[in-house]
Amino acid sequence: MNALSSRLAAAREKAAVGPVLARGLLHVTGKDRLDYLHRMCTQRVNGLSPGSAVHAAFLNVKGRVLAEGMLVVGEEHVLLDVDAGVAESLRAHLAKYVIMDEVEVENASAKQRVVPVLGPVGIEVARKRAPASMKWENPRRGAPCLDLVFPDADVEAFRAEILAAGAISLSENDLDVLRVMAGVGRYGAEIDDARLPMEAGLLATGVSFDKGCYLGQEVVLRGTVRGQIQKGLVQLALPQGAEAGALLMAAGQEVGRVTSAVDTPEGRLGLGYLRRAHWNEGERLGTQGGEAVVKRVLVRER
């Protein structure tokens, strides 16, 4: 077993800890916070109790994804954990629609950091060592994971404590390998404000179909019920030369593009967007450095 395989095995089966992450962290307060977020995101929020966490997306009126991440309910506020690059734009978006609601949205990204602790043993250790920390199970890491948030001044000490307890250290690249192997898109790579949630494979964990109205809902329903999606996310086996941005070709025509590419114990794997006509496992496509093969179709149309 090589070093990468050992680290991935620790993340899946034992204990591992990722690097300190600078995430976009918004604090939503006020007595109407749950009801307001319920109306603003794709996930069911009303009725969630403190300690609950759900994966959710925030859309514009055209159904495009402005942000996606974890929504975590605390005793006195709701934490939104999103990509750092969209934190301020999401704060402004949410603030724009507050009219009669008693809701305030604060961007706390500069004051707090996130540490992912992976593996069943690692999660158990982290729960015991940080009982008061805000934490949540993250289904989008590609391995069992507990994300924990700490003030910037305390985060390195906690990570060192988890390492001292026997966890294996992971790099950001290791986290990327885990997510690509699991077929999970990342904001800024696979997901941005030009994408619909159904194209990006967000329906499985991030969208509730029985929650009532929310911003962008009509577009999502039209795309899922009528099956109008023409491009979608797939997992690909790639040649060694293929990088993010490489074109996917069929019969001399561009039919897609690679968005992420990593080396894994299974060879080079990637994620990318592909036209609907080529959503076939085993389909072979031309690309940079050789041939790409569709391994999994990640789109779910409900």
C-alpha positions as CSV (number, residue, x, y, z in Angstrom):
1,M,0.0,0.0,0.0
2,N,1.5,3.4,-1.0
3,A,1.4,6.5,1.1
4,L,-1.7,8.0,-0.6
5,S,-3.6,4.7,-0.2
6,S,-2.6,4.6,3.5
7,R,-3.9,8.1,4.1
8,L,-7.2,7.4,2.3
9,A,-7.7,4.2,4.2
10,A,-7.2,6.1,7.5
11,A,-9.7,8.7,6.4
12,R,-12.3,6.0,5.6
13,E,-11.7,3.5,8.3
14,K,-9.7,4.9,11.2
15,A,-8.6,8.5,12.0
16,A,-7.3,11.4,9.9
17,V,-7.4,15.1,10.1
18,G,-7.4,17.6,7.3
19,P,-5.7,21.0,7.1
20,V,-7.2,24.1,8.7
21,L,-9.7,25.5,6.1
22,A,-10.6,29.1,5.6
23,R,-14.3,28.6,4.7
24,G,-17.1,31.1,4.2
25,L,-18.9,31.2,7.5
26,L,-22.1,33.2,7.9
27,H,-24.0,33.6,11.2
28,V,-27.7,34.1,10.8
29,T,-29.5,35.4,13.9
30,G,-32.9,36.7,14.9
31,K,-36.2,35.0,15.9
32,D,-37.3,34.4,12.3
33,R,-34.0,32.8,11.1
34,L,-35.2,29.3,10.5
35,D,-38.4,30.4,8.7
36,Y,-36.4,32.8,6.6
37,L,-33.7,30.4,5.6
38,H,-36.4,27.8,4.8
39,R,-37.8,30.2,2.2
40,M,-34.4,31.1,0.8
41,C,-32.7,27.7,0.3
42,T,-33.4,24.4,-1.4
43,Q,-33.5,22.4,1.8
44,R,-36.2,21.9,4.6
45,V,-35.1,24.0,7.5
46,N,-38.3,24.7,9.6
47,G,-38.5,22.2,12.4
48,L,-34.7,21.6,12.7
49,S,-33.5,21.4,16.2
50,P,-30.1,22.7,17.6
51,G,-27.4,20.3,16.6
52,S,-29.0,19.5,13.2
53,A,-27.2,20.0,10.0
54,V,-28.3,19.7,6.3
55,H,-26.7,20.2,2.9
56,A,-28.4,23.1,1.1
57,A,-28.0,25.3,-1.9
58,F,-29.0,29.0,-2.4
59,L,-30.3,29.9,-5.8
60,N,-31.1,33.1,-7.7
61,V,-34.4,33.6,-9.4
62,K,-33.2,31.8,-12.5
63,G,-32.3,28.7,-10.4
64,R,-28.6,29.1,-10.7
65,V,-26.4,28.1,-7.7
66,L,-25.1,31.2,-5.8
67,A,-23.7,29.0,-3.0
68,E,-24.0,25.5,-1.6
69,G,-22.8,24.0,1.7
70,M,-23.8,23.0,5.2
71,L,-26.5,24.7,7.2
72,V,-25.9,24.0,10.9
73,V,-28.5,24.9,13.6
74,G,-27.1,26.3,16.9
75,E,-28.8,27.3,20.0
76,E,-28.8,31.0,19.2
77,H,-27.8,31.2,15.5
78,V,-27.6,29.2,12.3
79,L,-24.2,28.7,10.7
80,L,-23.8,28.6,6.9
81,D,-20.6,27.0,5.8
82,V,-19.9,27.8,2.1
83,D,-17.0,28.4,-0.2
84,A,-15.0,31.4,1.0
85,G,-15.2,33.1,-2.3
86,V,-19.0,33.5,-2.2
87,A,-19.4,34.3,1.5
88,E,-19.8,38.0,1.1
89,S,-22.0,37.8,-2.0
90,L,-24.2,35.3,-0.2
91,R,-24.5,37.6,2.8
92,A,-25.5,40.4,0.6
93,H,-28.0,38.2,-1.3
94,L,-29.7,37.1,2.0
95,A,-29.7,40.6,3.4
96,K,-31.4,41.9,0.2
97,Y,-34.5,39.8,0.8
98,V,-35.0,40.6,4.5
99,I,-38.0,42.9,4.6
100,M,-40.3,42.2,7.5
101,D,-38.4,39.3,9.0
102,E,-36.4,39.7,12.2
103,V,-33.1,38.3,10.8
104,E,-29.5,39.5,10.7
105,V,-26.7,37.9,8.6
106,E,-23.0,38.4,9.7
107,N,-20.0,37.3,7.8
108,A,-17.7,35.6,10.4
109,S,-15.3,34.1,7.9
110,A,-12.3,36.2,9.1
111,K,-12.7,35.1,12.7
112,Q,-13.3,31.4,12.4
113,R,-11.7,28.3,10.8
114,V,-12.9,24.8,10.0
115,V,-11.1,21.5,10.7
116,P,-12.3,18.3,9.1
117,V,-11.7,15.2,11.2
118,L,-12.3,11.9,9.2
119,G,-12.7,8.3,9.9
120,P,-14.9,6.6,12.6
121,V,-12.2,6.6,15.2
122,G,-11.2,10.2,14.4
123,I,-14.8,11.4,14.7
124,E,-15.2,9.7,18.1
125,V,-12.0,11.4,19.4
126,A,-13.0,14.8,18.0
127,R,-16.5,14.6,19.7
128,K,-14.8,13.9,23.1
129,R,-12.1,16.6,22.7
130,A,-14.3,19.4,21.5
131,P,-17.8,18.9,23.1
132,A,-18.7,22.6,23.1
133,S,-17.5,23.3,19.6
134,M,-20.1,23.8,16.8
135,K,-19.7,20.7,14.6
136,W,-21.6,18.7,12.0
137,E,-21.3,15.6,9.9
138,N,-20.3,16.5,6.4
139,P,-21.7,14.1,3.8
140,R,-19.6,15.6,1.0
141,R,-16.1,14.7,2.0
142,G,-16.0,11.3,0.4
143,A,-15.4,9.6,3.8
144,P,-17.0,9.7,7.2
145,C,-16.3,13.3,8.4
146,L,-17.0,15.6,11.3
147,D,-16.3,19.3,10.5
148,L,-15.6,21.5,13.5
149,V,-15.4,25.3,13.7
150,F,-13.1,27.2,16.0
151,P,-11.9,30.7,16.6
152,D,-8.8,31.4,14.5
153,A,-6.6,31.6,17.6
154,D,-7.6,28.1,18.8
155,V,-7.8,26.0,15.7
156,E,-4.1,24.9,15.3
157,A,-4.0,23.7,18.9
158,F,-7.1,21.5,18.4
159,R,-5.6,20.0,15.2
160,A,-2.4,19.2,16.9
161,E,-4.3,17.5,19.7
162,I,-6.1,15.3,17.1
163,L,-2.7,14.4,15.5
164,A,-1.2,13.6,18.9
165,A,-4.1,11.2,19.5
166,G,-3.0,9.2,16.5
167,A,-4.8,10.7,13.5
168,I,-3.1,10.8,10.1
169,S,-2.5,14.2,8.6
170,L,-4.2,14.9,5.3
171,S,-3.4,17.7,2.7
172,E,-6.0,19.7,0.7
173,N,-5.0,17.5,-2.3
174,D,-6.0,14.4,-0.2
175,L,-9.4,15.9,0.5
176,D,-9.7,16.6,-3.2
177,V,-8.9,13.0,-4.1
178,L,-11.5,11.7,-1.6
179,R,-14.3,14.0,-3.1
180,V,-13.5,13.2,-6.7
181,M,-13.4,9.5,-6.0
182,A,-16.8,9.9,-4.3
183,G,-18.2,11.9,-7.2
184,V,-18.7,15.1,-5.2
185,G,-18.6,18.5,-7.0
186,R,-16.9,21.5,-5.4
187,Y,-17.9,25.2,-5.6
188,G,-15.5,27.0,-7.8
189,A,-14.7,23.9,-9.8
190,E,-17.8,22.0,-10.8
191,I,-20.3,24.4,-9.3
192,D,-20.8,28.1,-9.9
193,D,-23.6,30.7,-10.6
194,A,-23.9,29.4,-14.1
195,R,-25.0,25.9,-13.0
196,L,-28.4,24.5,-12.0
197,P,-28.5,22.3,-8.9
198,M,-29.7,19.3,-11.0
199,E,-26.8,19.6,-13.5
200,A,-24.3,19.7,-10.6
201,G,-25.6,16.5,-8.9
202,L,-26.9,18.4,-5.8
203,L,-30.4,16.8,-5.7
204,A,-29.3,13.7,-3.8
205,T,-28.3,15.6,-0.6
206,G,-29.1,19.2,-1.1
207,V,-32.7,19.6,-2.4
208,S,-36.0,18.8,-0.6
209,F,-39.0,18.2,-2.9
210,D,-41.7,18.5,-0.3
211,K,-40.8,21.7,1.6
212,G,-42.8,24.3,-0.2
213,C,-41.7,27.4,-2.1
214,Y,-38.1,28.8,-2.2
215,L,-36.2,31.2,-4.5
216,G,-35.5,29.4,-7.8
217,Q,-37.8,26.5,-7.1
218,E,-39.8,26.8,-10.3
219,V,-36.7,26.3,-12.5
220,V,-35.7,23.3,-10.4
221,L,-39.1,21.7,-10.7
222,R,-39.3,22.3,-14.4
223,G,-35.9,20.8,-15.0
224,T,-36.6,17.7,-12.8
225,V,-40.2,16.9,-13.7
226,R,-39.9,17.6,-17.4
227,G,-36.3,16.3,-17.8
228,Q,-35.0,19.3,-19.6
229,I,-31.3,19.0,-18.4
230,Q,-29.0,18.8,-21.4
231,K,-25.6,18.8,-19.6
232,G,-24.7,17.1,-16.3
233,L,-21.8,16.1,-14.0
234,V,-20.0,12.8,-14.6
235,Q,-17.1,11.0,-13.1
236,L,-14.3,10.1,-15.6
237,A,-11.3,7.8,-15.9
238,L,-8.7,10.0,-17.4
239,P,-5.3,9.7,-19.2
240,Q,-2.3,11.0,-17.3
241,G,-2.1,14.1,-19.5
242,A,-5.6,15.3,-18.8
243,E,-6.1,18.4,-16.5
244,A,-9.0,20.5,-15.4
245,G,-10.2,22.4,-18.5
246,A,-9.5,19.6,-20.9
247,L,-12.2,19.3,-23.6
248,L,-14.2,16.1,-24.1
249,M,-14.7,15.2,-27.7
250,A,-16.9,12.8,-29.7
251,A,-16.9,12.4,-33.5
252,G,-14.8,15.6,-33.7
253,Q,-17.2,17.7,-31.7
254,E,-16.8,19.2,-28.2
255,V,-19.4,17.4,-25.9
256,G,-18.0,18.4,-22.5
257,R,-15.2,19.6,-20.4
258,V,-13.1,18.3,-17.4
259,T,-13.5,20.3,-14.2
260,S,-11.3,18.4,-11.7
261,A,-8.5,15.9,-12.2
262,V,-6.5,14.0,-9.6
263,D,-4.2,11.0,-9.3
264,T,-5.7,8.2,-7.2
265,P,-4.9,4.6,-6.3
266,E,-7.3,3.7,-9.1
267,G,-5.4,5.8,-11.6
268,R,-6.2,9.3,-12.8
269,L,-9.8,10.3,-12.1
270,G,-11.8,13.4,-12.8
271,L,-15.2,15.1,-12.8
272,G,-16.6,17.0,-15.7
273,Y,-19.7,18.2,-17.6
274,L,-21.0,16.1,-20.5
275,R,-23.9,16.4,-22.9
276,R,-26.9,14.3,-22.2
277,A,-26.5,12.1,-25.3
278,H,-23.2,10.7,-23.8
279,W,-24.4,9.9,-20.3
280,N,-23.5,6.3,-20.7
281,E,-21.2,4.4,-18.3
282,G,-18.3,3.1,-20.3
283,E,-18.6,5.7,-23.1
284,R,-15.2,6.6,-24.5
285,L,-14.3,10.2,-25.4
286,G,-11.3,11.9,-26.7
287,T,-9.5,14.3,-24.4
288,Q,-6.1,15.9,-23.6
289,G,-3.4,13.1,-23.5
290,G,-5.6,10.3,-24.7
291,E,-9.0,8.8,-24.0
292,A,-11.5,9.5,-21.2
293,V,-14.1,6.9,-20.1
294,V,-17.3,7.7,-18.3
295,K,-17.3,5.8,-15.0
296,R,-20.5,7.2,-13.3
297,V,-23.3,9.6,-14.2
298,L,-23.8,11.8,-11.2
299,V,-26.9,13.7,-12.4
300,R,-30.1,12.7,-10.7
301,E,-33.4,14.0,-12.2
302,R,-35.3,13.2,-9.1
